[in-house]
Amino acid sequence: MEAILTYTIDFFNSLFDLLKAMSPYLLLGFFFAGILKVWFPQSWIDRFMGKSNLGSVVNTAILGIPLPLCSCGVIPTGISFYRNGASKGSSVSFLISTPQTGVDSIMVTYSLLGLPFAIIRVIVALITGVLGGVATNTIAKDDKVDASKSGESCESDKMGTKQGWKGIFRYGFYEFLMDIAKWLVIGILIAAVLAVLIPDDFFANYLDNEPLSMLIILLASVPLYLCATASVPIAAVLMLKGLSPGAALVLLMAGPATNAATITIIQKVFGLKTLISYLGSIILGAMVFGTLINAFLPREWFTLAEHAMHEGHRHELLPEWFQLLSAITLIALIVNGYIQKYLKKQRLKKATIQTERLSKSIIFNNNNKPSAGAPVVPVFNTSFTMAKPTVKTTYIVEGMTCSHCKMSVEKNLGKLDGIASVEADPQSNRVIVEASEQDNAIVESTIESLGYSYKGLA
């Protein structure tokens, strides 16, 4: 009983230290994410992505690095760029470099792993993105894929549609925050558990072979989903337990950039050769750069991670009261976000019930015709002012994980003829379509063209 109590206290202490260390930089990252969303012209991205050359690939990697998109949000964006004229190499460069970084994850990397690691992470994302794009243009340009379905992601409109500070704060501290909130919480909880359960110097004592440890981390990271920000506390805790900086870099690269769903979608949309160049660039880059870091860079550059979560060793620029206030603010924002999502879901449920009752009433009145001999009640013909009755259909769609996915599905389905409204719910994998007339085959092809999996009617 005493041991359980000790583990519990250690867990909450680790969790609290992680929150205090990350929160100020997370909040700053969310603020910059809002600025990029509102004031960064989408036309810049479209202009520099179109050509199948080295310059276009480099431009795309540079433009993608600061964007606050995780691997789930980057997929529909990259597909949209490709289907609207971007070269295949540029699109793959974007898909590799963007999810590895982002202003929020760079800030958190600095807070927990130190400035050298934050800089190295950006450089590696740039190089692997460029190499992946060049490899794709070289070996995969003849891949036969169906690019005729012109799906557009939620990012295809100008990013500056929500002008002003209100748009900045709404996107940064609500929409983007709620996109990664689930995985951020999971990542911090996993890091706190690992901090308690894994003995100190575990990797030094039981897995001191650095190439083997990098390979094990790689095999565990590729199929799993880890957003760039949530992977940082896990890497920091593993380094506290003796994991080499190179192996930590492998986790920070392969975890955010790949997962089973992303691999499936890239093969479907871009072709097998593109998938090979995409995975090859990430895997080879992770192993090569991890090895280079372990072999040639001073370990003193990475000793900051040993003190990142302990009292008295954090960056002195940030006083204790400010870290505590930032942690409370972050928790409050996350709680408020989930409350708002719950209230919105309840409003949608209520509206759906009311619509279904109205539809049944209309059908009943139309079918309840007067029998022969019954008195005829004169009515005015108002058919010229009445819209066609609509029916709600629920589809099962897998692969939606964030607000970018939600907006992408709603926007593209909403363009189809006869569809009055679309409500996508990534949490339940449901898409509710209200339409006067609709073709399920067209709905399916539209969903599939965006990179999501259509699973039929609910």
N, C-alpha and C positions, 0 to 999 in steps of 0.2 A: 504493500500500500504506500509506503514511504517512497519507494522507487518511482511509482506512478506519479505521485505528487511532485517529485523532483523533476521528472520528464515534462510534466505539464507546465511547471513554472519556467523551465528552460525554454520550452516551446513558445510561450507567450512573450518571454523576454526577447527571444530571437525575432519573433514576428514584429514586436514593437520597435526594435532597433532597425529592422529592415524598412519598416514604414517611415520612420523618422529620417533615415538616410536617403530614401528615394523620393519622398513626397515633394520637397521643394523643387527638385529638378523635373519631376513629372509635371507639376503644375506649370512650370516655365515652358516645358516641351509642348503641353497642350495649348498654351497661349500662342506659341509660334506656329503650331499646326493650324490654329484658327486664322492666323495672318496669311499663311500660305493658301489656305482654302479660299479666302475672300479676295486677296489682292494679287495672287500669282496668276497671270493670264494663261489660260489653257492654250491660246493661240501660239505661245512660245513652244509648248511641247509639240503641237501639231506641225509647226514649221520645221523643226529640227529632226523629225523622225522619219521623213519620207524616203530618203535615199538608201540604197543598198551599198553603203561604203563605210569606211572606218570613221570618218567624221560624224556621220549620223549616229553610229553606234556609241561613240564617245559622248556626244551631246546628250543622248538619251540616258546614259548611265549617270552623268553629272546631274541632269535634271531630276532623275528619279531618286537619288540618294536622300535629299531632305524631305521628300514628300511623306506625309503621315499615312501610309497605306500598309496594312499587314498583308500576308500572303493571300488571305481570302478576298480582300478588297482590290488587290492589284490584278487579279485574274480577269475580271470583267473589264477593267480599264485597259489592260494590255490587249485583250481580244478586240476591244472597240477600236484602239489605235490601228491595229493590223487590218481590220476590215474597213477602215476609213482611209487607207492609203499608206500607212507606215510600212516600212520594209520588215520582213520576218526577223532579220538580225536585230533591228532596232527594238522590236517588240520583245524579243527574248532578253536583250540587254536590260530592258526596263523590268521584266519579270524577275531577273536575277538580282539586280542591284537594289531595287526599291524595298522589298520586304526585309532585307538584311539590316537596314538602317531606318532613318526617320529622325526628325528633330527630338522626339520624345525619348527614343531609345538611346540616342547619342548622349543626351543629358544624363540619363540614368546610368549609362556605361561610365561616364565621367565620375558620377557620384559614388559608385561602388567599386569600380575597377581602376579608376585613375585616368589621367589625361593621355598617357601613351597608348593605353588600350583603346580609348575612344578614337584617337587619330588612326591607329592601325585598322580598326574596324571599318572606318570610312574608306581608307585606301584599298583594303582588300575587297570591299564591295564594288568599288570602281573598277579595279583590275579584273575581277571575275566577271562582272557584267560586260565589260568590253570583250574579253576573251570569248565568252559565251555568244555574244552577238556576231563576232567575226567568224567563229566556228560554224554558226548557223548559216550565215551568208555563203560560206564556203561549201559545206557538205549537204545542206538541206534546202537549197533554193529550188530544187526540182521536185520536192515533196508535193504530191497531189493531194490537196485538201479542198474541202468545200468552203470557199470564202464568199459565196454568193449571197448568203443570208446576212443582210447588213444590220446586225445587232449593234446597238449602241449602249455603252455603259452609262451609269449615272454620272460619270465624270466627263462625258463628251460635251456637255454644255460648258460654257465659260465658268471658271471657278469663282468669278466675281459676281455671281448673281445675287448673293446675299451680301449687300454692301453694308459698311459701317461696323461700329464696335459691337452692335447687337449680334450681327452675323458671326463675328469673330468669337465672341464668348459662347454663343449657342453651339457652334460647331466644335470648338476646342474643348469646352467643359461639359458638353452634353452628348452630342452626336458621336464625336470621335472617342470620347471617354467611354461611352457605353458600348462602342464597337469592341474595345479591348478589355473592358472591365472584368468580364468573366474570366478571361485567360490571365489577366493581370493578378486577380485574386488567387486563382489556382497556382500560378507561378510563385507568388509570395508564400502561400501555404506550403507548397512542396519544398521550397527553400528552407522554411522554418523547420519542417519535419526532418529534412536531411541534416540540418545543423545539429539537431538533437540526437538522431539515431546513428549517424555515421561517425565512427571514432576519429579523433584527430590523427592526422598523418596516415589515413586509411590507404590512400593511393601509394604513398611512399613505402608502406609496409607490405601491402598485398598486391599492388599492381604498379610496380616501379618501372615496368617496361613502357616507355613513353609512346613509341609507335603503336604498341598493342592497345594502350589506353585510348589513343586517338581513334583507332579503328573501332573499338567498342562504342565510344561516344558517337561516332559517325553512324554505325548500324542502328543505334537506338534513336538517333535524331531524324534520319531521312524520312521514315514513314509517319512520324508523329507531328502533330500541329503544335508549334510554339511560336507565339508572336515575338517580335524582336525585343520588346520591352520586358515581357515576362521571362524571357530566357536569361536576362542579366542576373537577377538575384540567385537563380539556380547555379549559374556559372561561378558567381562569387562564393557561394557556400562550398561548392566542390573544390574550388581553389584553396579555401581555408582548410580543407581536408587533405590537401596534398596534390590535387590535380594540376598538371602542368599548364602553363599559359597557352601552349599550342593546342592542347586538347580542349581547353575552354573556348578558344577561338573556333574550333570545329563545331562545338555546340552552338555558338552564336551565329555561325554561318548556315549550317545545314538545318538547324531547327526551324528558323523562321522562313527560309527560302523554299523548303520542300515539305510536302506531306502527301499522303496517299491520294487525297482528292485532287490536289494540284497536278500531280503526275498524270492522273487519268484524263483530266481536262486538256492538258497541253498535248497529249498524244492524240486526242480526239480532234482538236481544232487545228493544230499546227503540223501533225504528222509524226511518224516514228523517228525519222532522222533528227528532227528538231528536238524531240524529247531526249534523244541520246546526247546531243550537244549540250542541252540544258543541264541534264543531270551530270554529265561528264565534267562540265566546267565547274559546277558547284563542288562535286566530290573531289576532283583533282585539286582544285584551288584550296579547299579546306585542308587536305592532307599536306600539300606542298607548303602553304603558308604556316600551318601549324608546326611543321618540321623546322622551317626557317626561324620561326620565333624561338623555339626551344634551343636551336643550335647556335644562333648568332646574336640574339638580343640579350642584354644584361637582365638577370633575374631581378635586380634592384628596381627596374622599371615597373615591376608588377607586385612589389611587396605592399603597396598601398591596399591591395585587396585583403591582406591579412588583418588590417585595422579598420576596414570600411564599416564594420557593424559593431564596433566596440566603443564603449563610452570613452570620451577624451581623445580619440584619434581621428575623428572626422574632420572635414575641412573647417578650419577655424573661422573662415569667412561667414559661416552660418551659425549663429548662436543657438543654444538649446531651445529657447522659447520659440524661435522662428521655425525650427524643425517640428516642434510639437504642434504649433499652430497649423503648419502645412499638412501634417498628418491628419489632424482633425478635419481640416477643410476637404482633403481628398476623400476621407470616409463619408463626410456629409454629402459631397457631390455624387458619389456612387450610390448611396442610399436614396438620395433624391431622384437619381436617374431611374432606379428600379421602381420607385413609387410612381413616377410619371408613366413608365412603360405599362405598369399594372393598371393604372387608371385609364390609359388609352385603350388597353385591351378590353377593359370592362365596357367602355363607351362603344367600342366596335361590336362587342357581343350584343349589347342592348339594341344598337342600330340594326344588326342582322336579324334579331328576333322580330323587331317591328316591321322590317321589310318583308320577311317571310309571312307574317300575318297578313300584311296588305296584299301580297301576291295571292295567297289562298283565298282571300275575300273576293278579289277580282275574278279568279277562276270560278269560284262558287256562283257568283252573280251571273257570269256569262253562261254557265251550264244550267242555271235555274230558269229556263224559259217557260212562259205560261203555256198551260195545256190548252187543247181545243175547247172552245166554249167559255174560257175564262175571260173576264173583263180585260180589255186592253187599256193599259195605262199609256197615254201619249208621252213620248220623250222627245227631246230635241236632239238632232243629229250633231254631235260635237266631235265627230271622228277627225275632222280637219285640225283640231287643236290637241288631240291626244297622241302622245308618243306610244310607240310599241311597248307592250309589257316586257319587263326584264325578268330574267331568271338568274339566280346565283348558283354557280358551280364551284366546287372546291377541288383543287388539284394538289397532288403530293409532289413536291419539288425538293430534291436534296441538293446540298452544296451551298445553300444560302447561310451565311454566318454573321453578317454585319449589315449596317445601314446602307452601305454601298450596294450590296447584293439586293436588298429590299428595294431601293430606289431604281436599280437597273431593271429588275423584273417588272415593277409597276409601270415604269415609263415606257418600256418597249411593248408590253401587252396592251397598255392603254392606247397605243396608236392603231391597233387593229380595228377594222370595221365592225360596228355593232356593239363594241364593248363600252359600257358606261362608266365602270369603275373597277379598280384592281386594288386588293389589299394583300400584301405579302407578309408573312410572319415567319422569319427565319428560325425562331425558337421551336415552332411546331412543324416546320417543313410544309406549311400549307400556303396556298395561294387561292384567295377567294375572288372569283371573277363574276361581276354582274353585267349581263349582256342581253340585248334583245335578240341577237343572233350571233352564233359563234361556231367555228369549226375546230373541234378538238385537235385535229391533225395540225392545223396552223398554230394553235397554242403550243402544242408539243414542239414543233420545229423552231418556234421563236425562243422557247425556253432553252432548248438544246443549243441553239446558235449562240446564246450568251455564256455557255460553258457550264450550265447547271443540268442536273439529271431529272428528267421527267419520269415519274413513277405511276402515272395514271390518276384516275379519279379517287377521291377519298371516300 
